[in-house]
Amino acid sequence: MSWRAAAAICLAALLSACAGLQPETPPLPDDAGLRLSGRLSVQVQGRGSDSASFELLGSATAGRLELSTPLGSLVARARWSPGEVLLQTPGEERRYEDLDALTREMLGEPVPVAALFDWLRGRPWPESPSAPLPEPARGFAQLGWQIDLSRFDEGLLLARRNAEPVVQLRARLAP
């Protein structure tokens, strides 16, 4: 299911006053890894762009990602652990082998989710070679992506894959 389809489902739910997904009550333990929130935008060349508020908890091994509308209604929740990824949207639940399979189906292109956890911390993923971007840019190139950290101190991360189709990911982290 694409983000556009998830947004359409959410809009239909809002307009018909139907209940969406309920926030998950048991949070992950504090030692479960990354805990970030903010706004996320993904643009795939020729397919448009989608954005949502997000809350990300955990690591590439086990965690949870919740996507919400600007009004705060929960549109989708992904939970993962070794060997299983579960995506919940209003009225639907789907399982995937891994996070890469989920992003490939949602966006039509794979996103290196394991690396994304480090990128959101402003550093290269240690499992793959990286190279600094040429001066005066701040950031690095890794896995075919350019990670722009020029505004990271303002909470903004920009990641771009230049291979066709071009994919741009923009994360605005909440303070």
Contacts in CASP RR format, 6 or more apart in sequence:
PFRMAT RR
TARGET T0000
AUTHOR 0000-0000-0000
METHOD contacts of the structure
MODEL  1
MSWRAAAAICLAALLSACAGLQPETPPLPDDAGLRLSGRLSVQVQGRGSD
SASFELLGSATAGRLELSTPLGSLVARARWSPGEVLLQTPGEERRYEDLD
ALTREMLGEPVPVAALFDWLRGRPWPESPSAPLPEPARGFAQLGWQIDLS
RFDEGLLLARRNAEPVVQLRARLAP
1 87 0 8 1.000
1 89 0 8 1.000
1 92 0 8 1.000
1 94 0 8 1.000
1 105 0 8 1.000
1 106 0 8 1.000
2 47 0 8 1.000
2 50 0 8 1.000
2 106 0 8 1.000
2 107 0 8 1.000
2 108 0 8 1.000
3 42 0 8 1.000
3 50 0 8 1.000
3 52 0 8 1.000
3 67 0 8 1.000
3 106 0 8 1.000
3 107 0 8 1.000
4 48 0 8 1.000
4 50 0 8 1.000
6 67 0 8 1.000
6 75 0 8 1.000
6 76 0 8 1.000
6 89 0 8 1.000
7 50 0 8 1.000
7 52 0 8 1.000
7 69 0 8 1.000
7 75 0 8 1.000
9 75 0 8 1.000
9 89 0 8 1.000
9 90 0 8 1.000
10 20 0 8 1.000
10 69 0 8 1.000
10 73 0 8 1.000
10 75 0 8 1.000
10 90 0 8 1.000
12 18 0 8 1.000
13 19 0 8 1.000
13 20 0 8 1.000
13 73 0 8 1.000
13 90 0 8 1.000
14 69 0 8 1.000
14 71 0 8 1.000
14 73 0 8 1.000
18 90 0 8 1.000
20 73 0 8 1.000
20 74 0 8 1.000
20 90 0 8 1.000
21 74 0 8 1.000
21 75 0 8 1.000
21 76 0 8 1.000
21 77 0 8 1.000
21 88 0 8 1.000
21 89 0 8 1.000
21 90 0 8 1.000
22 74 0 8 1.000
23 66 0 8 1.000
23 74 0 8 1.000
24 64 0 8 1.000
24 66 0 8 1.000
24 77 0 8 1.000
27 57 0 8 1.000
28 35 0 8 1.000
28 57 0 8 1.000
28 58 0 8 1.000
28 63 0 8 1.000
28 64 0 8 1.000
32 57 0 8 1.000
32 58 0 8 1.000
32 59 0 8 1.000
32 62 0 8 1.000
32 63 0 8 1.000
33 57 0 8 1.000
33 58 0 8 1.000
33 59 0 8 1.000
34 56 0 8 1.000
34 57 0 8 1.000
34 58 0 8 1.000
34 59 0 8 1.000
34 117 0 8 1.000
34 120 0 8 1.000
34 121 0 8 1.000
35 56 0 8 1.000
35 57 0 8 1.000
35 58 0 8 1.000
36 54 0 8 1.000
36 55 0 8 1.000
36 56 0 8 1.000
36 120 0 8 1.000
36 173 0 8 1.000
36 174 0 8 1.000
37 53 0 8 1.000
37 54 0 8 1.000
37 55 0 8 1.000
37 56 0 8 1.000
37 173 0 8 1.000
37 174 0 8 1.000
38 53 0 8 1.000
38 54 0 8 1.000
38 55 0 8 1.000
38 171 0 8 1.000
38 172 0 8 1.000
38 173 0 8 1.000
38 174 0 8 1.000
39 51 0 8 1.000
39 52 0 8 1.000
39 53 0 8 1.000
39 54 0 8 1.000
39 171 0 8 1.000
39 172 0 8 1.000
40 51 0 8 1.000
40 52 0 8 1.000
40 53 0 8 1.000
40 54 0 8 1.000
40 67 0 8 1.000
40 169 0 8 1.000
40 170 0 8 1.000
40 171 0 8 1.000
40 172 0 8 1.000
41 49 0 8 1.000
41 50 0 8 1.000
41 51 0 8 1.000
41 168 0 8 1.000
41 169 0 8 1.000
41 170 0 8 1.000
41 171 0 8 1.000
42 49 0 8 1.000
42 50 0 8 1.000
42 51 0 8 1.000
42 107 0 8 1.000
42 111 0 8 1.000
42 167 0 8 1.000
42 168 0 8 1.000
42 169 0 8 1.000
42 170 0 8 1.000
43 49 0 8 1.000
43 50 0 8 1.000
43 167 0 8 1.000
43 168 0 8 1.000
43 169 0 8 1.000
43 170 0 8 1.000
44 107 0 8 1.000
44 108 0 8 1.000
44 109 0 8 1.000
44 165 0 8 1.000
44 166 0 8 1.000
44 167 0 8 1.000
45 164 0 8 1.000
45 165 0 8 1.000
45 166 0 8 1.000
45 167 0 8 1.000
46 165 0 8 1.000
47 107 0 8 1.000
47 108 0 8 1.000
47 165 0 8 1.000
49 168 0 8 1.000
52 67 0 8 1.000
52 68 0 8 1.000
52 69 0 8 1.000
52 75 0 8 1.000
52 76 0 8 1.000
53 67 0 8 1.000
53 68 0 8 1.000
53 69 0 8 1.000
53 70 0 8 1.000
53 72 0 8 1.000
54 65 0 8 1.000
54 66 0 8 1.000
54 67 0 8 1.000
54 68 0 8 1.000
54 171 0 8 1.000
55 64 0 8 1.000
55 65 0 8 1.000
55 66 0 8 1.000
55 68 0 8 1.000
56 64 0 8 1.000
56 65 0 8 1.000
56 120 0 8 1.000
57 63 0 8 1.000
57 64 0 8 1.000
57 65 0 8 1.000
58 64 0 8 1.000
58 117 0 8 1.000
59 117 0 8 1.000
60 99 0 8 1.000
60 113 0 8 1.000
60 114 0 8 1.000
60 116 0 8 1.000
60 117 0 8 1.000
61 81 0 8 1.000
61 82 0 8 1.000
62 80 0 8 1.000
62 81 0 8 1.000
62 82 0 8 1.000
63 79 0 8 1.000
63 80 0 8 1.000
63 81 0 8 1.000
64 77 0 8 1.000
64 78 0 8 1.000
64 79 0 8 1.000
64 80 0 8 1.000
65 77 0 8 1.000
65 78 0 8 1.000
66 74 0 8 1.000
66 76 0 8 1.000
66 77 0 8 1.000
67 74 0 8 1.000
67 75 0 8 1.000
67 76 0 8 1.000
67 77 0 8 1.000
68 74 0 8 1.000
68 75 0 8 1.000
69 75 0 8 1.000
75 89 0 8 1.000
75 90 0 8 1.000
76 87 0 8 1.000
76 88 0 8 1.000
76 89 0 8 1.000
77 87 0 8 1.000
77 88 0 8 1.000
78 85 0 8 1.000
78 86 0 8 1.000
78 87 0 8 1.000
78 88 0 8 1.000
78 99 0 8 1.000
78 102 0 8 1.000
79 85 0 8 1.000
79 86 0 8 1.000
79 88 0 8 1.000
80 86 0 8 1.000
80 98 0 8 1.000
80 99 0 8 1.000
83 97 0 8 1.000
83 98 0 8 1.000
84 95 0 8 1.000
84 96 0 8 1.000
84 97 0 8 1.000
85 95 0 8 1.000
85 96 0 8 1.000
85 97 0 8 1.000
85 98 0 8 1.000
85 99 0 8 1.000
85 101 0 8 1.000
85 102 0 8 1.000
86 93 0 8 1.000
86 94 0 8 1.000
86 95 0 8 1.000
86 96 0 8 1.000
87 93 0 8 1.000
87 94 0 8 1.000
87 95 0 8 1.000
87 96 0 8 1.000
87 102 0 8 1.000
96 102 0 8 1.000
96 105 0 8 1.000
99 113 0 8 1.000
99 114 0 8 1.000
100 110 0 8 1.000
100 111 0 8 1.000
100 112 0 8 1.000
100 113 0 8 1.000
103 109 0 8 1.000
103 110 0 8 1.000
103 111 0 8 1.000
103 113 0 8 1.000
104 110 0 8 1.000
107 167 0 8 1.000
109 161 0 8 1.000
109 165 0 8 1.000
109 167 0 8 1.000
111 167 0 8 1.000
111 169 0 8 1.000
112 125 0 8 1.000
112 143 0 8 1.000
112 145 0 8 1.000
114 125 0 8 1.000
114 127 0 8 1.000
115 124 0 8 1.000
115 125 0 8 1.000
115 127 0 8 1.000
115 128 0 8 1.000
115 142 0 8 1.000
115 143 0 8 1.000
115 145 0 8 1.000
116 159 0 8 1.000
116 169 0 8 1.000
117 125 0 8 1.000
118 124 0 8 1.000
118 125 0 8 1.000
118 126 0 8 1.000
119 125 0 8 1.000
119 142 0 8 1.000
119 147 0 8 1.000
119 157 0 8 1.000
119 159 0 8 1.000
120 157 0 8 1.000
120 171 0 8 1.000
120 173 0 8 1.000
122 147 0 8 1.000
122 149 0 8 1.000
122 152 0 8 1.000
122 157 0 8 1.000
124 130 0 8 1.000
124 140 0 8 1.000
124 142 0 8 1.000
124 147 0 8 1.000
125 142 0 8 1.000
125 143 0 8 1.000
128 142 0 8 1.000
128 143 0 8 1.000
129 142 0 8 1.000
130 140 0 8 1.000
130 141 0 8 1.000
130 142 0 8 1.000
131 140 0 8 1.000
131 141 0 8 1.000
131 142 0 8 1.000
132 139 0 8 1.000
132 140 0 8 1.000
132 141 0 8 1.000
133 139 0 8 1.000
133 140 0 8 1.000
133 141 0 8 1.000
133 146 0 8 1.000
133 147 0 8 1.000
133 148 0 8 1.000
137 148 0 8 1.000
137 150 0 8 1.000
138 148 0 8 1.000
138 149 0 8 1.000
138 150 0 8 1.000
138 152 0 8 1.000
139 146 0 8 1.000
139 147 0 8 1.000
139 148 0 8 1.000
139 149 0 8 1.000
139 150 0 8 1.000
140 146 0 8 1.000
140 147 0 8 1.000
140 149 0 8 1.000
141 147 0 8 1.000
144 161 0 8 1.000
144 162 0 8 1.000
144 163 0 8 1.000
145 159 0 8 1.000
145 160 0 8 1.000
145 161 0 8 1.000
146 159 0 8 1.000
146 160 0 8 1.000
146 161 0 8 1.000
146 162 0 8 1.000
147 157 0 8 1.000
147 158 0 8 1.000
147 159 0 8 1.000
148 157 0 8 1.000
148 158 0 8 1.000
148 159 0 8 1.000
148 160 0 8 1.000
149 157 0 8 1.000
151 158 0 8 1.000
155 172 0 8 1.000
155 173 0 8 1.000
155 175 0 8 1.000
156 170 0 8 1.000
156 171 0 8 1.000
156 172 0 8 1.000
156 173 0 8 1.000
157 169 0 8 1.000
157 170 0 8 1.000
157 171 0 8 1.000
157 173 0 8 1.000
158 168 0 8 1.000
158 169 0 8 1.000
158 170 0 8 1.000
159 168 0 8 1.000
159 169 0 8 1.000
159 170 0 8 1.000
159 171 0 8 1.000
160 166 0 8 1.000
160 167 0 8 1.000
160 168 0 8 1.000
160 169 0 8 1.000
161 167 0 8 1.000
161 168 0 8 1.000
END
